[in-house]
Each structure stands twice: as structure tokens, then as C-alpha cells.
Amino acid sequence: EDLPLPEIFAAFAYSPREQLVKRGDKFKKDFGPEGIWEGVVIQDTAPFDGWVVQYKDGSKETLPRIEVEKLVKGLVK
């Protein structure tokens, strides 16, 4: 498979840290004119630095770990 270099290097640079987010955590994300969508954290992408999230309509996306931490804590809307 052809993976981008940052993803290859991320696998070697990964070090577990205190889990601020866990599977099942809920959050709300503001998509501007599309409104605020509710979501749930469904999968850690370790060793890559992100989380897979799923919204109520069934759509999924991978977000950076820091963004998910802020969404779950309610620091970003």
C-alpha cells in the first residue's frame, strides 16, 4: 500500500498517553449553515493521531485527536 509519509512516521512516533477521550463519548459539532450535529466517538486510530466519529445520520469521519478532545469537553462547538 502507498501511505503518505506522515502516516508512516506517526506509527513509529506514537506513544500512549492519558486517555482524555474514550469510545462512546458524545459531542456536538457546529457545521455552520448545515447546523449542529450530534456525534459519538467510535474508534481510536492509534497509532495515528485521531478518532473515528459517527453522526446521528450514520455518516462517519476521522478527526484529529486534539479536535475530538476539545469537542468532547465542550470547548469547541
Secondary structure, 3 states (H helix, E strand, C coil): CCCCHHHHHHHHHCCCCCCCCCCCCEEEEECHHHCEEEEEEEEECCCCCEEEEEECCCCEEEEEHHHHHHHHHCCCC
